[in-house]
Amino acid sequence: MDVWMIARVLWLRSVLRGREGWSAARLVGYQRRRLALLREYAYARSPFYRRFHRGLERAPLAELPVLTKADLMDRFDDISTVAGVRLSGVRAYLETLHGEERFRGRYWVSATSGSSGRMSIIPSDAREWATVIASYARANEWAGISAGPVHPASMAVVSSTTAWHQSARVAATVRSPFLKSVRLDAASPLPDLVARLNELRPDVLVAYASMIRMLADEQLAGRLRIAPRAVNSSSEVLTEESRDRAGRAWAVPPFNVYAATETGGIAAECGLHQGMHLFEDLVICEAVDDGYRGVPVGVEGDRLLVTVLFSRTLPLIRYEMTDRVRLAAGPCPCGRPFRLLRSIEGRTDDVLSLPAPGGGVVGVHPVVFHQVLDLLDAAGWQVRRQGGRLELLVATPGGGFDPGGTAHAVSAALTAAGVLPPEVHVQVVDAIPAGAGGKRPLIVAPPAST
């Protein structure tokens, strides 16, 4: 247990709680000061930003160029402000990561493919990592998740257990004796998850939105029998249908949390469920159109730009995310100064229904594929179900790419998930094709009726 880290997180939780009583004007002033410090730091220590923002050092944020995920990974070494944090070393570290060890003994590193399929890798020093953890603690607190010596609680987290996934790294860093947390692999067969949850009977359930929907169906069918007093949904879009099912299954409204590997927590619902409050003291968010122009409040943007005010190791200024968000026109009655996200359209990967060895079908969560494919040295990937086989598209892989080995790894992961593995065909492409609305979902399946 990292006592220093836990102490810093507890202190930050108190700091964040105090900011919730700020006026909107005080929040804007704080953002302005923190942004100035971030830019000053980036210009002094990052060769990339000195070139990228040349001549724009005093320009408003909205006039600065946009940092894409491709820029982030292609220019990683120049963006990094630390001489010892280089992409080749970080990649090698992630390939052998199994426990809680840090890169160079100092940096927590998380990775994800994101909605574009391109990997992003984010190193964090102790100060940055404590802020990430505190952002998630804020979301938990708003959802009423608390525990102490008098009232201990248990939590079940159904997500990725891959060592480099951010949620797994957060859980490994902070373990509370008052909140017993058990992580369950979302890639496990659904009956196994149901059996384990029935055994644990957690007070708190945290899961991907798609997994919330699947588990709610199991509860309504009588196979899952738990009574959580709080349910948190994360990582994917929580649809109204999923929200309704969860409410009927457990008689408590799920709390929606919006987060990303690059930012930590971005937004979360308070107890009034009027939308998700942006964590504007940590991240500046801009809803923009395809031309990167800001859209009016109440209008859905084509993408989201984030500026992470606490980022220093790998500064993120106007970093592009492909989520489409719409800001609410008015404040929340709760009185917090943070703006509300009225809606978000992000990655909504399909849960694939594939044949089971003994007959019937098995729902395969996208995390099964993430665990195999996210660290490919490639510009993106996509899984397409076509009849009785899976077509795996891999965009511009590196020189050491092994199509046969990748297909075998996918088949093995499906077998472990309780599936009768279909034929897996790997196809190398120049780029992942865009679908409706320009999105590039990682999982593509035909309608169930086909």
C-alpha positions as CSV (number, residue, x, y, z in Angstrom):
1,M,0.0,0.0,0.0
2,D,1.4,3.4,-1.0
3,V,0.7,5.4,2.1
4,W,2.1,8.6,0.6
5,M,-0.1,8.3,-2.4
6,I,-3.3,7.6,-0.3
7,A,-2.5,10.6,1.9
8,R,-2.1,12.8,-1.2
9,V,-5.4,11.6,-2.7
10,L,-7.3,12.2,0.5
11,W,-5.9,15.8,0.6
12,L,-6.8,16.3,-3.1
13,R,-10.4,15.0,-2.4
14,S,-10.7,17.7,0.2
15,V,-9.4,20.3,-2.2
16,L,-11.7,19.3,-5.0
17,R,-14.7,19.3,-2.6
18,G,-13.9,22.9,-1.7
19,R,-14.0,24.0,-5.3
20,E,-17.6,22.7,-5.7
21,G,-18.7,25.8,-3.8
22,W,-16.9,28.3,-6.0
23,S,-18.7,30.9,-8.1
24,A,-18.6,30.5,-11.9
25,A,-16.4,33.6,-12.0
26,R,-13.9,32.2,-9.6
27,L,-13.8,28.9,-11.6
28,V,-13.0,30.8,-14.8
29,G,-10.2,32.7,-13.1
30,Y,-8.7,29.5,-11.8
31,Q,-8.9,28.0,-15.3
32,R,-7.1,31.0,-16.8
33,R,-4.2,30.8,-14.3
34,R,-3.8,27.0,-14.5
35,L,-3.8,27.2,-18.3
36,A,-1.2,29.9,-18.3
37,L,1.0,27.7,-16.1
38,L,0.5,24.7,-18.3
39,R,1.4,26.5,-21.5
40,E,4.5,28.1,-19.8
41,Y,5.7,24.7,-18.7
42,A,5.1,23.1,-22.1
43,Y,6.9,25.9,-23.9
44,A,9.9,25.6,-21.6
45,R,10.3,21.8,-21.7
46,S,8.6,20.3,-24.8
47,P,10.3,20.8,-28.2
48,F,7.0,19.9,-29.9
49,Y,5.0,22.6,-28.3
50,R,7.6,25.3,-28.9
51,R,7.2,24.5,-32.6
52,F,3.5,23.7,-32.6
53,H,2.5,27.0,-30.9
54,R,5.3,29.2,-32.4
55,G,3.9,32.7,-32.8
56,L,0.8,31.8,-30.8
57,E,2.3,31.9,-27.3
58,R,-0.1,34.7,-26.2
59,A,-3.1,33.6,-28.4
60,P,-6.4,32.5,-26.8
61,L,-6.9,28.8,-26.3
62,A,-9.5,28.6,-29.1
63,E,-6.9,29.9,-31.6
64,L,-4.3,27.2,-30.9
65,P,-3.9,24.2,-33.2
66,V,-5.5,20.8,-32.4
67,L,-3.4,17.9,-31.1
68,T,-4.7,14.6,-32.6
69,K,-4.0,11.1,-31.2
70,A,-1.8,10.5,-34.3
71,D,0.2,13.6,-33.3
72,L,0.4,12.4,-29.8
73,M,1.9,9.0,-30.7
74,D,4.0,10.1,-33.7
75,R,5.6,13.0,-31.8
76,F,5.6,11.4,-28.3
77,D,9.3,11.9,-27.7
78,D,9.1,15.6,-28.6
79,I,5.9,16.2,-26.6
80,S,7.4,14.5,-23.5
81,T,8.9,17.0,-21.0
82,V,11.1,14.3,-19.4
83,A,14.3,13.1,-21.1
84,G,13.9,9.6,-19.7
85,V,10.3,9.1,-20.9
86,R,10.5,7.9,-24.5
87,L,8.0,5.9,-26.5
88,S,10.3,2.9,-27.2
89,G,11.0,2.5,-23.5
90,V,7.4,2.9,-22.5
91,R,6.2,0.4,-25.1
92,A,8.8,-2.1,-23.8
93,Y,7.7,-1.6,-20.3
94,L,4.0,-2.1,-21.1
95,E,4.7,-5.3,-22.9
96,T,6.1,-6.9,-19.7
97,L,3.9,-5.2,-17.2
98,H,2.1,-7.6,-14.9
99,G,1.8,-6.0,-11.5
100,E,2.2,-2.6,-9.9
101,E,5.7,-1.8,-11.0
102,R,6.3,1.7,-12.3
103,F,8.2,2.8,-15.4
104,R,11.7,3.8,-14.3
105,G,10.4,3.4,-10.8
106,R,8.5,6.7,-11.0
107,Y,5.7,6.8,-13.6
108,W,2.4,5.1,-13.8
109,V,1.6,4.3,-17.4
110,S,-1.8,3.6,-18.8
111,A,-2.8,2.7,-22.4
112,T,-5.9,2.4,-24.5
113,S,-6.8,2.1,-28.1
114,G,-9.7,4.6,-27.9
115,S,-12.6,5.0,-30.4
116,S,-10.2,5.5,-33.4
117,G,-8.5,2.2,-32.8
118,R,-5.1,4.0,-32.4
119,M,-3.3,3.4,-29.2
120,S,-2.6,6.2,-26.8
121,I,-0.1,5.8,-24.0
122,I,-0.1,8.2,-21.0
123,P,2.6,8.3,-18.4
124,S,1.9,10.1,-15.1
125,D,4.1,11.1,-12.3
126,A,3.0,10.9,-8.7
127,R,1.3,14.3,-8.7
128,E,-0.6,13.6,-11.9
129,W,-1.5,10.1,-10.9
130,A,-2.9,11.3,-7.5
131,T,-5.1,13.8,-9.4
132,V,-6.4,11.1,-11.7
133,I,-7.4,9.0,-8.7
134,A,-9.0,12.0,-6.9
135,S,-11.1,12.7,-10.0
136,Y,-12.6,9.2,-9.8
137,A,-13.0,9.6,-6.1
138,R,-15.1,12.7,-6.7
139,A,-17.4,10.8,-9.0
140,N,-17.8,8.0,-6.4
141,E,-18.5,10.6,-3.7
142,W,-21.3,12.2,-5.8
143,A,-22.8,8.7,-6.3
144,G,-22.9,8.3,-2.5
145,I,-20.1,5.7,-2.5
146,S,-18.4,6.1,0.9
147,A,-17.0,3.8,3.6
148,G,-15.3,4.1,6.9
149,P,-14.4,2.3,10.1
150,V,-18.0,2.3,11.3
151,H,-19.6,1.5,8.0
152,P,-17.3,-0.6,5.8
153,A,-18.5,-1.5,2.3
154,S,-17.8,-3.9,-0.6
155,M,-17.4,-3.0,-4.2
156,A,-17.4,-5.2,-7.4
157,V,-15.7,-3.6,-10.4
158,V,-16.5,-5.4,-13.7
159,S,-14.1,-4.1,-16.3
160,S,-10.7,-4.8,-17.7
161,T,-8.1,-6.6,-15.5
162,T,-5.3,-5.9,-18.0
163,A,-2.4,-4.5,-16.0
164,W,-2.0,-1.4,-18.2
165,H,-5.7,-0.5,-18.3
166,Q,-6.2,2.7,-16.3
167,S,-9.0,1.4,-14.0
168,A,-6.8,-1.6,-13.1
169,R,-3.8,0.7,-12.4
170,V,-6.0,2.9,-10.2
171,A,-7.3,-0.1,-8.2
172,A,-3.8,-1.4,-7.7
173,T,-2.6,1.9,-6.4
174,V,-5.2,2.6,-3.7
175,R,-6.6,-0.1,-1.5
176,S,-8.8,0.9,1.3
177,P,-9.3,-1.3,4.4
178,F,-12.8,0.2,4.6
179,L,-13.9,-0.4,1.0
180,K,-13.2,-3.9,0.0
181,S,-12.9,-3.9,-3.8
182,V,-12.9,-6.9,-6.0
183,R,-12.1,-6.7,-9.7
184,L,-13.9,-9.0,-12.1
185,D,-12.8,-9.5,-15.7
186,A,-15.5,-8.3,-18.2
187,A,-14.0,-10.8,-20.7
188,S,-15.1,-13.7,-18.5
189,P,-18.1,-15.8,-19.5
190,L,-21.3,-14.1,-18.3
191,P,-22.5,-17.1,-16.2
192,D,-19.1,-17.0,-14.3
193,L,-19.6,-13.3,-13.6
194,V,-23.1,-13.8,-12.4
195,A,-22.0,-16.7,-10.1
196,R,-19.1,-14.6,-8.7
197,L,-21.4,-11.5,-8.1
198,N,-24.0,-13.7,-6.4
199,E,-21.2,-14.9,-4.1
200,L,-19.8,-11.4,-3.4
201,R,-23.2,-9.6,-3.0
202,P,-21.4,-6.2,-3.3
203,D,-22.8,-2.9,-1.8
204,V,-21.5,-1.1,-4.9
205,L,-21.4,-2.2,-8.5
206,V,-19.2,-0.5,-11.0
207,A,-19.1,-1.6,-14.7
208,Y,-18.9,-0.7,-18.3
209,A,-22.3,0.7,-19.5
210,S,-22.7,-2.3,-21.8
211,M,-22.0,-4.7,-18.9
212,I,-24.5,-2.8,-16.7
213,R,-27.1,-3.6,-19.4
214,M,-26.1,-7.3,-19.6
215,L,-26.1,-7.7,-15.8
216,A,-29.4,-5.9,-15.4
217,D,-30.9,-8.4,-17.8
218,E,-29.5,-11.2,-15.7
219,Q,-31.0,-9.6,-12.5
220,L,-34.4,-9.2,-14.2
221,A,-34.3,-12.8,-15.3
222,G,-33.6,-14.0,-11.7
223,R,-30.2,-15.5,-12.4
224,L,-28.3,-12.6,-10.8
225,R,-29.4,-11.8,-7.2
226,I,-27.6,-8.8,-5.8
227,A,-28.9,-5.7,-4.1
228,P,-26.3,-2.9,-4.6
229,R,-27.0,0.5,-3.0
230,A,-25.0,2.3,-5.7
231,V,-24.4,1.5,-9.4
232,N,-21.7,3.4,-11.4
233,S,-21.5,3.2,-15.2
234,S,-18.3,4.1,-17.0
235,S,-16.2,4.0,-20.1
236,E,-19.1,3.8,-22.6
237,V,-22.3,5.6,-23.4
238,L,-25.1,4.8,-20.9
239,T,-28.2,4.7,-23.1
240,E,-31.6,5.5,-21.7
241,E,-32.6,1.9,-22.3
242,S,-29.7,0.7,-20.2
243,R,-30.4,3.3,-17.5
244,D,-34.1,2.1,-17.3
245,R,-33.1,-1.5,-17.1
246,A,-30.6,-0.9,-14.3
247,G,-33.2,1.1,-12.4
248,R,-35.8,-1.7,-12.7
249,A,-33.2,-4.4,-11.8
250,W,-31.8,-2.8,-8.7
251,A,-34.2,0.0,-7.7
252,V,-31.4,2.5,-7.7
253,P,-30.6,4.9,-10.5
254,P,-27.2,4.3,-12.1
255,F,-24.7,7.2,-11.9
256,N,-23.0,8.0,-15.2
257,V,-19.2,8.7,-15.3
258,Y,-17.3,10.1,-18.3
259,A,-13.6,9.4,-18.3
260,A,-10.7,8.7,-20.6
261,T,-7.1,7.4,-20.2
262,E,-5.7,10.7,-21.3
263,T,-7.7,12.8,-18.7
264,G,-8.9,10.7,-15.8
265,G,-12.4,11.7,-14.8
266,I,-14.0,14.3,-17.2
267,A,-17.5,14.5,-15.9
268,A,-20.0,12.7,-13.6
269,E,-23.6,12.9,-12.5
270,C,-24.6,14.3,-9.1
271,G,-27.6,13.0,-7.2
272,L,-30.1,15.1,-9.3
273,H,-29.2,13.2,-12.5
274,Q,-29.7,16.4,-14.7
275,G,-26.6,15.6,-16.8
276,M,-22.9,15.1,-16.1
277,H,-21.0,17.9,-14.4
278,L,-17.7,18.7,-16.3
279,F,-14.7,18.6,-14.0
280,E,-13.7,22.1,-15.2
281,D,-11.2,22.6,-12.5
282,L,-9.2,19.7,-14.0
283,V,-10.0,19.7,-17.7
284,I,-11.1,22.4,-20.1
285,C,-13.6,21.0,-22.6
286,E,-14.5,22.5,-25.9
287,A,-17.3,21.1,-28.0
288,V,-16.4,21.9,-31.7
289,D,-17.6,21.1,-35.2
290,D,-15.6,19.4,-37.9
291,G,-13.7,22.6,-38.6
292,Y,-12.7,22.8,-34.9
293,R,-14.9,25.8,-34.4
294,G,-16.8,26.0,-31.1
295,V,-20.5,25.1,-31.3
296,P,-23.2,27.0,-29.3
297,V,-24.5,25.7,-26.0
298,G,-27.3,23.2,-26.8
299,V,-25.8,22.2,-30.1
300,E,-24.1,18.8,-30.5
301,G,-20.5,19.1,-31.5
302,D,-18.7,16.8,-33.9
303,R,-15.8,16.2,-31.5
304,L,-14.5,17.2,-28.1
305,L,-11.2,19.0,-27.4
306,V,-9.7,18.6,-23.9
307,T,-6.9,20.6,-22.2
308,V,-5.7,18.7,-19.2
309,L,-4.8,21.4,-16.7
310,F,-2.7,19.1,-14.5
311,S,-0.8,17.4,-17.3
312,R,3.0,17.9,-17.2
313,T,4.9,14.8,-18.2
314,L,3.0,14.6,-21.5
315,P,1.1,18.0,-21.8
316,L,-2.3,17.8,-23.5
317,I,-3.5,21.1,-24.9
318,R,-6.5,21.0,-27.2
319,Y,-6.3,17.2,-27.5
320,E,-8.9,15.8,-29.9
321,M,-11.4,13.2,-28.8
322,T,-14.0,11.8,-31.2
323,D,-16.9,11.9,-28.8
324,R,-19.8,14.1,-29.8
325,V,-21.2,16.1,-26.8
326,R,-23.9,18.6,-26.2
327,L,-23.7,21.1,-23.4
328,A,-26.8,22.0,-21.4
329,A,-28.1,25.6,-21.6
330,G,-28.6,26.1,-17.9
331,P,-26.9,25.2,-14.6
332,C,-27.8,22.2,-12.4
333,P,-30.1,23.0,-9.4
334,C,-27.4,21.5,-7.1
335,G,-25.5,24.7,-7.2
336,R,-22.1,23.4,-8.4
337,P,-20.3,25.8,-10.7
338,F,-19.5,23.2,-13.4
339,R,-21.3,23.2,-16.7
340,L,-23.5,20.2,-17.5
341,L,-23.1,17.7,-20.4
342,R,-26.6,17.1,-21.6
343,S,-25.7,14.2,-23.9
344,I,-22.7,12.4,-25.2
345,E,-22.3,10.1,-28.2
346,G,-19.1,8.2,-27.9
347,R,-17.9,4.7,-28.5
348,T,-20.8,2.3,-28.5
349,D,-19.1,-1.0,-29.4
350,D,-21.5,-3.9,-29.9
351,V,-21.5,-7.0,-27.7
352,L,-21.1,-9.8,-30.2
353,S,-23.3,-12.8,-29.9
354,L,-21.3,-15.9,-30.9
355,P,-22.1,-19.6,-30.7
356,A,-21.4,-21.5,-27.5
357,P,-19.8,-25.0,-27.6
358,G,-22.9,-26.7,-26.2
359,G,-25.4,-24.8,-28.3
360,G,-27.0,-21.4,-27.9
361,V,-25.0,-18.2,-28.0
362,V,-22.6,-16.3,-25.7
363,G,-22.5,-12.5,-25.4
364,V,-18.8,-11.4,-25.9
365,H,-17.9,-8.1,-24.4
366,P,-15.6,-5.9,-26.5
367,V,-13.0,-6.0,-23.7
368,V,-12.1,-9.6,-24.9
369,F,-10.7,-8.0,-28.1
370,H,-9.2,-5.0,-26.3
371,Q,-7.0,-7.3,-24.2
372,V,-5.5,-8.9,-27.3
373,L,-5.4,-6.1,-29.8
374,D,-4.9,-2.8,-27.9
375,L,-1.1,-3.0,-27.8
376,L,-0.6,-3.9,-31.5
377,D,1.9,-1.7,-33.2
378,A,-0.7,-0.4,-35.6
379,A,-2.7,2.7,-36.5
380,G,-6.0,1.0,-35.6
381,W,-8.1,-2.2,-35.6
382,Q,-11.6,-3.3,-36.1
383,V,-13.5,-6.6,-35.7
384,R,-16.3,-7.3,-38.1
385,R,-18.6,-10.3,-37.8
386,Q,-19.5,-11.6,-41.3
387,G,-21.7,-14.7,-41.2
388,G,-19.8,-17.5,-39.4
389,R,-16.4,-15.8,-39.3
390,L,-14.7,-12.7,-37.9
391,E,-12.9,-10.3,-40.2
392,L,-10.1,-8.5,-38.3
393,L,-8.9,-5.3,-40.0
394,V,-5.5,-4.0,-38.8
395,A,-4.4,-0.7,-40.2
396,T,-0.7,-0.1,-41.2
397,P,0.9,-2.5,-38.7
398,G,4.6,-2.3,-37.8
399,G,7.2,-4.5,-39.4
400,G,7.0,-7.3,-36.8
401,F,3.2,-7.9,-37.2
402,D,2.2,-11.5,-37.3
403,P,-1.2,-12.0,-38.8
404,G,-1.4,-15.7,-38.0
405,G,-0.3,-15.2,-34.4
406,T,-2.8,-12.4,-34.0
407,A,-5.6,-14.6,-35.3
408,H,-4.6,-17.4,-32.9
409,A,-4.5,-15.0,-30.0
410,V,-8.0,-13.8,-30.8
411,S,-9.3,-17.3,-31.1
412,A,-7.7,-18.3,-27.7
413,A,-9.3,-15.3,-26.0
414,L,-12.7,-16.2,-27.4
415,T,-12.2,-19.8,-26.2
416,A,-11.4,-18.5,-22.7
417,A,-14.6,-16.4,-22.9
418,G,-16.7,-19.6,-23.4
419,V,-17.2,-19.2,-27.2
420,L,-16.9,-21.8,-30.0
421,P,-14.3,-19.8,-31.9
422,P,-15.2,-18.8,-35.4
423,E,-12.7,-18.6,-38.2
424,V,-10.7,-15.5,-37.8
425,H,-9.4,-13.8,-40.9
426,V,-6.8,-11.0,-40.6
427,Q,-6.7,-8.3,-43.2
428,V,-4.1,-5.5,-43.3
429,V,-5.6,-2.2,-44.5
430,D,-4.3,1.4,-45.0
431,A,-6.9,2.8,-42.7
432,I,-10.0,1.7,-40.7
433,P,-13.0,2.6,-42.8
434,A,-15.4,5.2,-41.4
435,G,-19.0,4.3,-40.9
436,A,-22.1,6.4,-40.5
437,G,-21.4,9.8,-39.0
438,G,-17.7,9.4,-39.5
439,K,-17.2,7.1,-36.5
440,R,-14.9,4.1,-36.7
441,P,-16.4,1.6,-34.2
442,L,-14.0,-1.1,-33.0
443,I,-16.7,-3.8,-33.1
444,V,-19.1,-4.1,-36.1
445,A,-21.9,-6.6,-36.2
446,P,-24.9,-7.0,-38.5
447,P,-28.4,-6.5,-37.0
448,A,-29.5,-9.5,-34.9
449,S,-32.2,-10.3,-37.4
450,T,-29.7,-11.2,-40.0
